[in-house]
Amino acid sequence: MIKVGVVGVGRWGRNHVRVLKELESNGEVKLEAVCDIREDVLEGIRKEFNIPLAKTDYMELLKHVDVVIIATPIDVLAKVSKDALSEGKHALIEKPVATTSKDAEELLKLAMESNTIAMPGMIMRFNNTVNMLKELLRNDPPLYLVLKRMSRRPQHMTSYPLLLDLGVHDIDLCRYLTEDDVEVVVKAHRLVMNYDEVIIATLKMKKGVYCHIHIDGVSPYKVREIDVITGNNFMRADTNMNRITMYSSTGEKIFQGGVHEPLKKELQWFINVVKTRSKHYQPNLVDVINYLKVVEAIYSLL
């Protein structure tokens, strides 16, 4: 039985704990330990989910587990990941994994040297609506895409760059949906507001498809949409509603995704990669390096 630890049990780390306990009840893993620097939060999680070990020092946690989920604040993700990989532990590292492409390249080198799995937590790749859209585009290639990720960020998150916090999802989706790499950032704009910021950028993919991303930390209403214009159709994928609406000259068609939890699918996939020791899994750190280089290119234009 693979023993798993979670480092960082804030809002998102708590979700990992909840889903891992579900997988534990199915006999898929053993949630052995959790870690957080906030002792009160840590003890509350340990008691609520009946977890054997709770540590405030993640190096202590690493002694008791085979695999670690790293869900710390953005600015320490790379440091914790380096230490985990150096100890020979497989890791699922929450986005953005690192704050620079150079740090991500160092993590990739370390994972290869230590023969460990280091998978980024790119949850949108495990979203049913995204994957339905990807299948539709196989037979109806896109001319361009517009990706909108709008919602008011919690105040404590506004100290982190918007693209690293939220924008990496859509940069990665541009690559994932088009099955292509970004050739150039055509243009980028940043709107600074009292509460947070808005970043709008246009990316050109190597095969000529354009991706327009709109990342917003201000909107009081949550929007998660991908609009795709093809030669024959307009498609709108709403990942909040788990639905795709296709408009064409012959009318409207709706594709409804099934009930699912992307995080559960992501964790099951990660555990399977660890068990099989696959060398060619996705998403991987090469994907991280690619989207962080795009982030850096966008910020160079702002």
C-alpha positions in Angstrom: 0.0 0.0 0.0 1.4 3.4 -1.0 1.7 5.7 1.9 0.9 9.3 1.1 1.5 12.6 2.9 0.1 16.0 2.2 2.2 19.1 2.8 0.1 22.2 3.2 -3.5 21.7 4.4 -5.1 25.0 3.6 -8.2 25.4 1.4 -6.9 23.3 -1.5 -4.7 21.0 0.5 -7.8 20.1 2.6 -9.5 19.0 -0.7 -6.6 16.7 -1.4 -6.9 15.2 2.1 -10.7 14.7 1.7 -10.2 12.9 -1.7 -7.3 10.8 -0.5 -9.5 9.5 2.4 -12.0 8.4 -0.2 -9.3 6.6 -2.1 -8.1 5.1 1.2 -11.6 3.7 1.9 -11.4 2.0 -1.6 -8.0 0.5 -0.7 -6.1 2.5 -3.3 -3.7 4.4 -0.9 -3.0 5.0 2.8 -3.1 8.6 3.9 -0.3 8.4 6.5 0.6 12.0 7.4 -0.2 15.7 7.0 1.9 18.8 7.4 1.3 22.5 8.0 3.1 25.2 9.9 -0.1 26.2 11.6 -0.5 23.8 14.5 -4.2 24.5 15.1 -5.2 23.9 11.5 -3.0 20.8 11.4 -4.5 19.2 14.5 -8.0 20.0 13.3 -7.4 18.2 10.0 -5.7 15.3 11.7 -8.6 14.7 14.1 -11.3 15.3 11.5 -9.9 12.8 9.0 -8.3 10.4 11.5 -4.8 10.7 10.1 -2.0 8.8 12.0 0.7 11.5 11.8 0.7 15.3 11.8 4.0 17.2 11.5 4.9 20.9 11.4 8.2 20.0 9.6 7.8 18.5 6.2 11.2 16.9 6.4 9.9 14.8 9.3 6.8 13.9 7.2 9.0 12.6 4.4 10.4 9.9 6.6 7.1 8.2 6.9 5.7 8.3 3.3 6.4 7.1 -0.2 4.5 9.8 -2.0 3.8 13.5 -1.2 1.2 15.9 -2.3 2.7 19.4 -2.2 0.0 22.1 -1.8 2.0 24.9 -0.1 1.8 28.6 -0.9 3.2 29.4 -4.4 6.5 30.9 -3.2 7.7 27.8 -1.4 6.4 25.1 -3.8 9.8 24.6 -5.6 11.8 24.5 -2.3 9.6 21.8 -0.8 9.5 19.9 -4.0 13.3 19.9 -4.3 13.7 18.5 -0.8 11.0 15.8 -1.5 12.6 14.7 -4.7 16.1 14.7 -3.2 14.7 12.3 -0.5 13.5 10.0 -3.3 9.8 10.7 -2.8 7.4 10.9 -5.7 5.5 14.1 -5.8 2.3 15.7 -7.1 3.2 19.4 -7.0 0.3 21.9 -7.2 0.4 24.6 -9.8 2.4 26.7 -10.7 5.0 24.2 -9.3 7.7 27.0 -9.5 7.8 30.7 -9.9 10.4 30.7 -12.7 11.1 28.3 -15.7 14.7 28.0 -14.4 13.5 26.5 -11.1 11.2 24.1 -13.0 14.2 23.0 -15.1 16.1 22.3 -12.0 13.2 20.2 -10.7 13.1 18.2 -13.9 16.8 17.5 -13.7 16.5 16.4 -10.1 13.5 14.1 -10.8 15.5 12.4 -13.6 18.5 12.0 -11.4 16.5 10.6 -8.4 14.3 8.5 -10.7 11.2 9.9 -9.1 7.8 10.9 -10.5 7.2 14.6 -10.4 3.7 15.5 -11.7 2.2 19.0 -11.7 -1.3 19.4 -10.4 -2.9 20.7 -13.6 -6.5 19.8 -12.7 -8.1 21.3 -15.8 -6.7 18.4 -17.9 -8.9 16.1 -15.8 -12.1 18.1 -16.4 -14.7 16.2 -18.4 -15.8 19.3 -20.2 -12.3 20.1 -21.3 -11.8 16.6 -22.6 -15.1 16.6 -24.4 -14.1 19.8 -26.1 -10.7 18.3 -27.0 -12.4 15.3 -28.7 -14.8 17.6 -30.7 -11.8 19.6 -31.9 -10.1 16.5 -33.4 -12.7 16.5 -36.2 -13.3 20.3 -36.3 -10.0 22.1 -35.8 -10.0 25.5 -34.2 -9.2 28.8 -35.9 -8.8 30.5 -32.6 -9.8 30.2 -28.9 -10.8 32.7 -26.2 -10.3 31.5 -22.7 -11.9 33.4 -19.8 -11.0 32.8 -16.1 -12.7 35.5 -14.1 -13.4 35.6 -10.3 -12.5 37.8 -7.4 -9.4 36.4 -5.7 -9.3 36.1 -1.9 -7.5 39.1 -0.4 -4.6 36.9 0.8 -3.9 35.6 -2.7 -3.6 39.0 -4.3 0.0 39.3 -3.2 0.8 36.5 -5.7 1.1 37.3 -9.5 -2.2 36.6 -11.2 -0.7 34.6 -14.0 1.1 32.2 -11.6 -2.0 31.8 -9.5 -4.6 31.4 -12.1 -3.3 32.1 -15.6 -1.1 29.0 -15.9 -4.3 26.9 -16.2 -5.3 28.7 -19.5 -1.8 28.9 -20.9 -1.6 25.1 -20.4 -5.1 24.6 -21.9 -4.0 26.5 -25.1 -1.2 23.9 -25.5 -3.4 20.9 -24.4 -6.4 21.7 -26.6 -4.4 22.6 -29.7 -1.8 19.9 -29.1 0.8 22.5 -30.0 3.3 24.8 -28.4 3.2 28.6 -28.1 5.4 30.2 -30.8 5.1 33.8 -29.6 3.1 36.1 -27.3 1.7 38.6 -29.8 0.5 41.2 -27.3 -0.3 41.5 -23.6 -2.1 44.1 -21.5 -2.4 44.5 -17.7 -5.2 46.5 -16.0 -4.4 47.5 -12.4 -7.4 48.1 -10.2 -7.8 48.9 -6.5 -8.6 45.3 -5.6 -6.5 43.2 -8.0 -5.5 43.1 -11.6 -6.7 41.8 -15.0 -4.3 40.4 -17.7 -5.3 39.9 -21.3 -2.9 38.3 -23.8 -2.9 36.8 -27.2 -0.7 33.8 -28.0 0.2 32.4 -31.4 0.7 28.7 -31.6 3.3 27.2 -33.9 0.7 25.8 -36.3 -1.0 29.2 -36.6 -3.9 28.9 -34.2 -4.4 32.0 -31.9 -5.3 31.8 -28.2 -6.7 34.8 -26.5 -6.6 34.6 -22.7 -8.5 36.9 -20.2 -7.4 36.4 -16.6 -9.3 38.4 -14.0 -8.9 38.6 -10.2 -11.6 41.3 -9.8 -15.0 40.0 -11.1 -17.6 39.3 -8.4 -19.1 36.7 -10.7 -17.1 33.5 -11.5 -16.7 32.7 -15.1 -14.8 29.7 -16.5 -15.4 29.5 -20.3 -13.6 28.5 -23.4 -14.9 29.8 -26.7 -13.7 28.1 -29.8 -14.3 29.3 -33.4 -13.8 26.7 -36.1 -14.5 26.7 -39.8 -18.0 25.3 -39.1 -19.0 26.0 -35.6 -18.9 28.3 -32.5 -18.4 26.2 -29.3 -18.7 27.5 -25.8 -17.4 25.2 -23.0 -18.5 26.2 -19.6 -16.5 24.2 -17.0 -18.6 25.7 -14.1 -21.8 24.1 -15.6 -19.9 21.1 -17.1 -21.5 21.8 -20.5 -20.6 22.6 -24.1 -22.9 24.4 -26.4 -22.3 24.2 -30.1 -23.8 26.8 -32.5 -23.8 26.3 -36.3 -25.9 27.2 -39.3 -28.2 24.2 -38.6 -28.9 25.2 -35.0 -27.7 24.6 -31.4 -26.5 21.4 -29.8 -25.7 20.8 -26.1 -23.1 18.3 -24.8 -23.5 17.7 -21.1 -20.6 16.2 -19.1 -21.2 13.5 -16.5 -20.9 14.0 -12.8 -17.3 13.7 -11.8 -14.6 15.2 -9.6 -11.5 16.3 -11.5 -9.3 16.2 -8.4 -10.2 12.5 -7.8 -9.4 11.6 -11.4 -6.1 13.5 -11.1 -5.1 11.8 -7.9 -6.0 8.4 -9.2 -4.0 9.0 -12.4 -1.0 10.2 -10.3 -1.1 7.1 -8.1 -1.3 4.9 -11.2 1.7 6.6 -12.7 3.6 6.0 -9.4 2.6 2.3 -9.3 3.5 1.7 -12.9 6.6 3.9 -12.8 5.7 5.2 -16.2 8.4 7.3 -17.9 6.0 9.0 -20.4 3.2 10.4 -18.2 1.4 13.7 -18.7 1.1 16.4 -17.4 4.8 16.6 -16.6 7.5 19.1 -15.8 8.2 19.8 -19.5 4.6 21.2 -19.6 5.5 23.3 -16.5 8.6 24.7 -18.1 6.6 25.6 -21.3 3.8 27.5 -19.5 6.3 29.3 -17.2 8.3 30.5 -20.2 5.0 31.9 -21.6 4.3 33.6 -18.3 7.7 35.2 -18.4 7.2 36.3 -22.0 3.8 37.9 -21.1 5.3 39.8 -18.1 8.2 41.0 -20.3 5.6 42.9 -22.4 3.7 44.5 -19.5 
